[in-house]
């Protein structure tokens, strides 16, 4: 079940004031942590961050989105404050998709089981009214929207293809939804990932490097030049752990190992065709469009983008780099807000009005 942790703080924006709470969902190897914005009865939106980031990547972005939604941003396994996977286990896209299911199921359990049992003993009628209300909340998670940045967008694409009935809208932030690999390269990639894991396991006795906070900022800036200093500090709120003598990075360094679970372009397009949700693809001018500039890579990305256009989904390009949603959220938020309003919220409002008129 999901439990809200102590310590609720408020974010102040130009448009609204939002309470932000921490969440923790038990999983077989520990817990998935994250943050929640918005009203209990809001339309559910799951937010998935990119590789080596954490849910802090949405700190500046979510407050600019429609306040009618309930945003659940998770630290993916091995990232931020979430538990690392067990020893010997690889990080892969199917595993992350399973984690999304665990989070959604965790939300259901929390919503339905969130009543104090003592209420049932003292006030049977009150208890039944609350349970009916809580079931409505749980049912909302049968259908939800997903916002995914970079790797989080690829997880969103795969989840939406495997569970199309559960997703009503997908926003891909500088992501194509899938990451195809040339079949001829797969044996080499798989072997490399296995060899890297074996080498990593031999080094487990080595001490984790301890940094001063300033040095940790320098390191993340050097490794991620698309981040501003302010954005780095925001990610480090969940990305560092205090230890004797300084801080260490909280993420599992196995996420740096080569991903051994790959799919081809043909498989990616087949998965893409199974998505039933409305899709908005937002690309950054200085993001993946430049990173995937090689002819072979361009062939993959062009085919995926054409697949979205052929199905009447929306593909737009905005000025900025790979982390534009974090560095300059005001560039991206209006597009996402309009998309959610048009494709989800207005339709939900219409359905509600139709049901009300029949009463």
C-alpha positions in Angstrom: 0.0 0.0 0.0 1.1 3.6 -0.5 1.7 5.8 2.5 2.2 9.5 2.5 5.2 10.4 4.5 5.4 13.2 7.1 6.3 16.6 6.0 4.0 18.3 3.5 5.4 21.5 2.0 3.8 24.0 -0.4 5.0 25.3 -3.7 4.1 28.9 -4.6 3.6 29.7 -8.3 2.2 32.6 -10.2 -1.0 30.7 -10.9 -1.7 28.5 -7.9 -0.5 27.2 -4.6 0.0 23.4 -4.4 0.6 21.0 -1.5 3.3 18.5 -2.4 3.5 15.2 -0.4 6.0 12.4 -0.4 4.9 8.8 -1.2 6.4 5.4 -0.7 5.1 2.2 -2.2 6.6 -1.2 -1.0 8.0 -3.4 -3.7 9.6 -6.9 -3.4 13.1 -5.4 -3.1 12.3 -2.3 -1.0 10.3 0.7 -1.9 9.5 3.1 -4.8 9.5 6.7 -3.6 8.1 9.8 -5.3 6.0 13.0 -4.9 2.4 13.8 -5.3 0.8 17.1 -6.4 -2.8 18.1 -6.8 -6.3 17.2 -5.4 -7.2 13.7 -4.3 -10.1 13.6 -6.8 -8.0 15.0 -9.7 -7.5 13.1 -12.9 -4.5 10.9 -12.4 -1.3 11.7 -14.3 1.9 9.5 -13.8 5.2 11.4 -14.4 8.3 9.4 -15.3 11.8 11.0 -15.3 14.7 10.3 -17.5 17.9 8.2 -17.1 20.0 9.1 -14.0 17.5 11.9 -13.0 14.8 11.6 -10.4 11.2 12.9 -9.9 12.7 16.3 -9.0 12.9 16.9 -12.7 9.2 17.8 -12.6 9.5 20.3 -9.7 9.3 23.4 -11.9 7.0 21.9 -14.5 4.1 20.3 -12.7 3.0 23.5 -10.9 2.4 25.1 -14.3 0.0 22.3 -15.5 -3.8 22.0 -15.0 -4.7 22.1 -11.3 -7.6 19.7 -11.9 -5.1 16.8 -12.1 -3.4 14.6 -9.5 0.3 14.2 -10.5 2.2 11.2 -9.2 5.9 11.5 -10.0 8.0 8.4 -9.1 11.7 7.9 -8.6 12.3 5.0 -10.8 14.1 2.0 -9.2 17.8 2.8 -8.6 17.1 6.5 -8.9 16.5 9.3 -6.4 15.2 7.9 -3.1 13.9 4.6 -4.5 15.5 1.3 -3.6 18.2 -0.2 -5.8 17.4 -3.6 -7.4 18.7 -6.7 -5.8 22.3 -7.8 -6.5 22.8 -9.4 -9.9 19.7 -7.8 -11.5 19.8 -5.7 -14.6 17.9 -2.5 -15.2 15.7 -2.8 -18.3 12.6 -1.2 -19.9 10.3 -4.2 -19.2 11.3 -4.1 -15.5 10.5 -0.4 -15.3 7.1 -1.1 -16.9 6.5 -3.7 -14.2 7.3 -1.0 -11.6 4.7 1.3 -13.1 2.1 -1.4 -12.6 3.3 -1.8 -9.0 2.9 1.9 -8.4 -0.6 2.0 -9.9 -1.6 -1.1 -8.0 -0.1 0.5 -4.9 -2.2 3.6 -5.4 -5.3 1.5 -5.6 -4.6 -0.4 -2.4 -3.9 2.9 -0.6 -7.0 4.5 -1.8 -9.3 1.6 -0.8 -7.5 0.6 2.4 -7.0 4.2 3.6 -9.9 4.2 6.1 -9.2 3.8 9.8 -10.8 0.4 10.8 -12.1 2.1 14.1 -14.5 4.1 12.0 -16.3 0.9 11.0 -16.9 -0.1 14.6 -18.2 3.3 15.7 -19.9 4.6 12.7 -21.0 1.9 10.2 -22.9 4.2 7.9 -20.1 6.8 7.8 -17.6 4.0 7.0 -19.7 2.7 4.1 -20.0 6.2 2.6 -16.2 6.7 2.8 -15.5 3.3 1.2 -17.8 4.1 -1.7 -15.9 7.4 -2.1 -12.5 5.7 -1.9 -13.5 3.1 -4.5 -14.3 6.0 -6.9 -10.8 7.2 -6.4 -9.3 3.8 -7.0 -11.3 3.4 -10.2 -9.8 6.6 -11.6 -6.5 4.8 -11.8 -8.0 2.3 -14.2 -7.5 5.1 -16.8 -4.7 7.7 -16.4 -2.3 9.9 -18.4 1.5 9.6 -18.5 4.1 12.3 -19.0 7.6 10.8 -19.7 10.9 12.6 -20.2 13.7 10.9 -22.2 14.0 7.3 -20.8 10.7 7.9 -18.9 9.1 8.5 -22.3 10.3 5.2 -23.6 8.8 3.5 -20.5 5.6 5.4 -21.2 5.5 4.2 -24.8 6.1 0.6 -23.9 3.5 0.7 -21.0 0.9 2.3 -23.3 1.5 -0.4 -25.9 1.2 -3.3 -23.4 -1.7 -1.8 -21.4 -3.5 0.4 -24.0 -6.8 0.2 -22.1 -5.3 1.9 -19.1 -3.8 5.1 -20.7 -5.8 7.9 -22.2 -3.0 10.4 -23.0 0.8 10.2 -23.4 3.2 13.2 -23.4 6.7 12.4 -24.6 9.2 15.1 -23.6 12.3 14.9 -25.9 11.6 11.2 -26.4 10.4 9.0 -29.2 8.6 6.5 -27.0 10.8 3.6 -28.1 14.6 3.2 -28.5 15.2 0.8 -31.4 18.4 -1.1 -32.0 19.8 -2.6 -35.2 19.3 -6.4 -34.9 22.9 -6.9 -36.1 24.1 -4.9 -33.1 22.1 -6.8 -30.5 24.5 -9.7 -29.9 27.4 -7.2 -29.3 25.2 -5.0 -27.0 24.0 -8.0 -25.0 27.4 -9.4 -24.5 28.8 -6.0 -23.5 26.0 -5.5 -20.9 26.7 -8.9 -19.4 30.5 -8.3 -19.3 29.9 -4.9 -17.6 27.7 -6.5 -14.9 30.4 -9.1 -14.1 33.1 -6.4 -13.9 30.8 -4.3 -11.7 30.2 -7.2 -9.3 34.0 -7.7 -8.9 34.3 -4.1 -7.8 31.6 -4.1 -5.2 34.2 -4.0 -2.4 35.5 -0.7 -3.6 34.5 2.3 -1.4 31.8 4.6 -2.8 33.3 8.0 -3.6 32.4 10.8 -1.1 32.0 14.4 -2.3 31.5 17.8 -0.9 28.2 19.2 -2.0 30.0 21.7 -4.3 32.0 18.9 -5.9 28.8 16.9 -6.4 27.2 19.9 -8.2 30.4 20.2 -10.4 30.3 16.5 -11.3 26.6 16.5 -12.3 27.1 19.7 -14.4 30.0 18.1 -16.2 28.1 14.9 -16.8 24.9 16.6 -17.9 25.7 19.9 -19.7 22.0 20.3 -20.6 21.2 21.1 -17.0 21.4 24.6 -15.5 23.0 25.1 -12.0 19.5 25.6 -10.5 18.3 22.4 -12.2 21.3 20.5 -10.9 20.5 21.6 -7.3 16.9 20.6 -7.7 17.9 17.1 -8.8 20.4 16.7 -6.1 17.7 17.3 -3.4 16.8 13.6 -4.1 20.1 12.6 -5.7 22.4 12.7 -2.7 22.7 10.9 0.6 24.5 12.4 3.6 27.4 10.3 4.9 30.4 10.8 7.1 32.7 13.3 5.5 30.2 14.6 2.8 27.7 13.2 0.4 27.4 10.3 -2.1 25.1 9.9 -5.1 22.0 7.9 -4.3 21.5 6.3 -7.6 22.5 2.7 -8.4 25.6 2.8 -10.6 24.3 -0.3 -12.4 22.0 2.0 -14.3 25.2 3.0 -16.3 25.6 -0.5 -17.5 24.6 -1.3 -21.1 20.9 -2.3 -21.3 20.8 -5.9 -22.6 17.0 -5.9 -23.4 16.6 -4.4 -26.9 13.9 -4.2 -29.6 14.3 -3.6 -33.3 12.6 -0.8 -35.3 10.1 -3.3 -36.7 9.2 -4.4 -33.1 9.0 -0.7 -32.0 6.6 0.2 -34.8 4.4 -2.8 -33.9 4.3 -1.7 -30.3 3.6 1.9 -31.4 0.6 0.7 -33.4 -1.0 -0.8 -30.3 -1.1 2.6 -28.4 -4.7 3.7 -28.2 -4.1 6.9 -26.2 -3.7 10.4 -27.7 0.0 11.2 -28.0 1.9 14.5 -27.8 5.6 14.4 -28.8 7.6 17.5 -27.8 11.1 17.5 -29.2 13.8 20.0 -28.2 15.8 21.7 -30.9 19.1 21.1 -29.2 18.0 17.8 -27.6 17.7 14.3 -29.1 17.2 15.7 -32.5 20.9 16.6 -32.5 22.1 13.6 -30.4 20.5 11.1 -32.8 21.9 12.9 -35.9 23.7 9.9 -37.5 22.0 8.5 -40.6 21.2 5.1 -39.0 19.8 6.7 -35.9 17.9 9.3 -38.0 16.3 6.4 -39.9 14.9 5.0 -36.7 13.6 8.3 -35.2 12.1 9.5 -38.6 10.2 6.2 -38.9 8.8 6.5 -35.3 7.8 10.2 -35.8 6.1 9.4 -39.1 4.2 6.6 -37.3 2.8 9.1 -34.8 1.9 11.5 -37.5 0.2 8.8 -39.6 -2.1 8.1 -36.6 -2.9 11.8 -36.2 -0.9 12.3 -33.1 0.9 15.6 -32.5 4.7 16.2 -33.0 6.1 19.6 -32.2 9.6 21.1 -31.7 10.4 23.8 -29.2 13.6 25.8 -28.6 15.8 24.5 -25.8 17.9 21.5 -24.9 17.2 18.0 -23.6 16.1 19.3 -20.1 14.0 22.2 -21.4 11.0 21.1 -19.3 13.1 21.6 -16.2 15.3 24.5 -17.2 12.5 26.5 -19.0 9.2 24.9 -18.1 7.3 27.9 -19.4 8.2 26.9 -22.9 6.7 23.4 -22.6 3.9 23.7 -20.0 1.4 25.6 -22.2 1.6 22.8 -24.9 1.1 20.1 -22.3 -1.7 21.9 -20.5 -3.6 22.5 -23.8 -3.1 18.8 -24.7 -4.4 17.5 -21.4 -7.3 20.0 -21.4 -8.3 19.1 -24.9 -7.7 15.4 -25.0 -8.6 14.4 -21.4 -10.2 17.0 -19.1 -12.7 18.5 -21.5 -13.9 15.0 -22.5 -14.2 14.0 -18.9 -16.2 17.1 -18.1 -18.5 16.4 -21.1 -19.1 12.8 -19.9 -19.9 14.1 -16.4 -22.4 16.6 -17.8 -24.1 13.9 -19.9 -24.4 11.6 -16.9 -25.7 14.4 -14.7 -28.3 15.3 -17.3 -29.6 11.7 -17.3 -30.3 11.8 -13.5 
